[in-house]
Structures are given as C-alpha cells and as structure tokens.
Amino acid sequence: MLSCCLFDLDGVLVDTARYHYMAWRRLANELGFYFSEAHNERIKGVSRMDSLDILLEVGGLMHFSDEEKFAMADKKNDWYVAYISTMTSDEILSGALDFLHEVKAAGVKTAVCSASKNAGLILDRVGITSLFNAVIDGNKISKTKPDPEVFLLCAEELGVHPSQCIVFEDASAGIEAAIWAGMKCVGVGNPSILHRATLVIPDFKQIRYESIFNHPSMENY
C-alpha cells in the first residue's frame, strides 16, 4: 500500500533549479565558454563535483587538478548560496504547497530527498521544513542519483518499505534512481525527458493527491 511521498527539492517543490543554472553558467563564463540550458539538463539531480565534471567536459577543459576543481565547486556554491539566501515562500512552485498540505492531512509520510547540501537552508528560507518527516540531502549520502541511495535511506528513516513510496522527480537521473529503488515515481515536467516515470504531470497545479494515489499505474506490486 502506498503510504509515503518522497520529493526531490530543486525544480519539484521550489524554484531553485534556475539558481543552480545561474551559478554554473557564471562559472562557465569565467572559464571562457557558454553553458546552455540544454547542457544544464545533464546535471539535474547530480552531485556538485559530478556536475562540475560535466560542465568541464562541455567546455573541453579536462586538465584541472582535484584541488583546482574543489576551488571551482566552492566558488560556484558560494554564488548559489548567495542567490538562495534571498529566497521567500513566493518561490514555492505553484500548487506544491497545497499538495503537501493535502498529503499531510491524509496522514501520508513525507520526505525531501535531494543531492543538494543546501536543502535545509532552502526549506528554512521558504518556510516548509515542518511539512516533512525526514530530510535526506547531500550531507547524508555518499552516492548520487541515478544511484538509489538517497531514496532507500529515506525509506529506512521513515520505517517504510520501498514499494510503499512514491517519488516526485523532475530529472531523468532521479527517475532512474526511483526505479532502481523499487519505488513508483511521478515525473514533474516534460514527458519527453521523464518518460520512464510511472506517471508524468506538468506541475502540481490543480493536482489532488487522490488522483495520483488512485491512478491505475500506481497499483502496488
């Protein structure tokens, strides 16, 4: 029986994906090349250092030492933290807050499962920390999506079996991680990118939790 909702954060509940892109694009510009939104799709849901490797690959710059790469990643993160530190509840994506309140009112457990090491800061800034039973972020995991570690840790912390969980994701890497974890998954966004999901919705506008939990594709296995 489905009894738990696991949410990615960036691009699913809050509009922080654009801040990541702004910071990565700023770093690419500093390094002398353009990092497009299409390139950015490759790093959604991916760890900071793996994202940097992808960015450097795009720029054809593979000669940096680990020390130099750590310095770049720190610089990007400083820019990103400066951007998100000004966030307010206005940046919760449309419909997401109502959906969370519905899920909580129904007694369904909730968790944030994000590769971001700044998930706690973001949740505090937009005022929704109290709506989650658990937060598993980049500070608690050693492997990033598409590895299922983050989702499996969430299920373990909440005391539920993976088959009882629905994952909400906006990135293909997250969808793959959910599948490998043995969980149902709802893609939030573009069906052409998220076609491997159990179900795809454009966003949370006018979406009721009953319509997802009772959807034929969500029949438990």
N, C-alpha and C positions, 0 to 999 in steps of 0.2 A: 504494500500500500504506500502511495506517495505521501510523504509527511514532512518534507524538508525542501527548502529553496536555497540554493547556493548562487550567489550573484558575483559575477565579475564587477569591478568598480568602474574603471575608465571606459566611457562610451556606452555603458549599460545603465548605470544609475545617475552618474554625474557627467558633466561635460568637461572632463579634464583631458580627453584624448587630444584636443587641439593644443593644450599647453605643452604636452609631450612633443607634439609635432613642431611647435614654435621653437622649443629649446633644441631639438635635434637639427632643425633647419638652420638655426642660428650657428650651431657648431659646424655644420657642413659649409655654410657661407664663409666662416672664419678659415676653414681649411681649403677654400677655393673651388667648391663645386656646389651644384644645386641638388637638393634632396626633395623630391616631389611627393605629393600626397599618395601617388601610386606606390612609390618606394616605401612610404610610411606604413602601408598595409602589411608589409612583411614583418614589421616589428611589433605589431599589436599583440599584447599578451606575452611578450618575450622579455627576459631579464635585461637589466641595464647593460651589462657587459656584452651579452649576446647581441643586443640591439646595436651597440657600438660597432661590433664586428661587421654586422650587416651594412651599417652606414659607411664604414671604411671600404667595404667591398664595392659598394655603389660608386664611391669616389675613386676606386682604383688605388687606394692607399693602404697597403698591407705591410708596411715596413716599420711600423712603430713598435717600440718595446712595451712590455707589460706596464712598466712604470709610467710611460707616456700615456698609455691608454687609460690607466686608472685616473690620471690627472684630467684627461678629457671627459671621462664619465662624471667625475666630481664637478667639473665646470658646468656640464650640461645639467646635472642635478641641482646645482646652486641656482641656475636660471629658472629651472622648473619650480623649485620650492618658492622662489620669489613670486612667480606667477600665481601659484595656487594659494599662497598665503593671503591673497586678497579675495578669495572666493567667498560667496554667500549662498544662502539657500536658494537664491534665484537660479543657480546653476545645476540644481537637481533637474534631470531631464523630465520633460512633460509626461505626466501620468505615473511616473515611477513612485512618487511619494504615496499617492492614493493606493497603488497596487501593494506597496509594502504594508500600509495600514490594514488593508483587507486581509492580507496573508496572516499578519499577526493576530487580528481579531478572530480568525478561524482557528487559531491555536497551532499554526504551522511554524516549525522552527526555521530560522533564517541565519545565514552567514554570508560574509564577504570573503571571497577567495580571489586574491589579487597578487600578481607578481610585484606590484609597487611596494617599495619600502616606505612610502609616504601615505599609505592608505589610512592610517589612524589620524593623521593631520587633516586629510581631506574630509573624512567623516565628521571630525570635530568642527571644522570650518563651516560645513553645510548643515550641521545640527541633526544628524541622523544616527549617531553612534548607538543610542539606546534602542534602536529598532532591530539590532542584531544580537543573536545569542552567542556568536563567535566571529572573530576576525582572524583569518589566516592570510598573512601577507608575505612580502619578500624577506622580512626579517626572520621568518619561521621556517622557510623552505630551503632546500639545497638544490632542487631541480625545478626547472621552469616548464611551462606548457610548451609543447604538447605532452610532456610527462604528466601523469595524473596525480602526482604527489599532493599538490595543493588541495585538490578535491577530496582525496582519500583522507588527508589529515583533518579536513573539516568534518567529514562524516564520523571519523573516530572521536573528535572532540565533542560532537553533538550526540554521540551514542546511537547512531542510526546506521543501518546497512546501506551501502552504496545504491542498491536498487530502489531505495526509498527516496532518493534525491532527484530533484530537477535542477539542472544547471542553466543559468541565463548568461549567455555569452555573445559578444559582438565580433569575435575574432576566430578565424579558422583554426588556429592553434589551440584555442580554448575548447572549441567543439571537439577536436580530436582527443584532447585530454579527458573530456567528459565521457566520450565513447570508450576510451581505454579504461576509465574508472568503473565502467559498467553502469553509468547513470543516463537517465533521459536528459535531453538538452534542448533548450529553446534558443534559437538564434535570434538576436535582436539586431535587425538591419537588413542588409542586402542579400536576397535569396541566392544570387549567383555566387556569392562568396561563402555563404553559410549553408549550402545545400546539403551538407552531411548531417545537419541537425535533425532531431526528431520532428521539430516543428519550427517554423520561422515566422516571426511577427515583425512589422516595420518599426514599432516602438510600443510604449505602454499606454498610449492614448486610447481611451475607451476599451481597454483590455481588462476583463474581470478574471480573477484567479480561478473561478469555477470553469470558465471557458477553456482554460489551459489544463487544469487538473482532470476535467471530464472529457477532454478531446480523445477521440478513438486511438490516436497514435500514442497516447500516454498510458494505455493499458499495461499494467506491470507484467514483467516476465519472470 
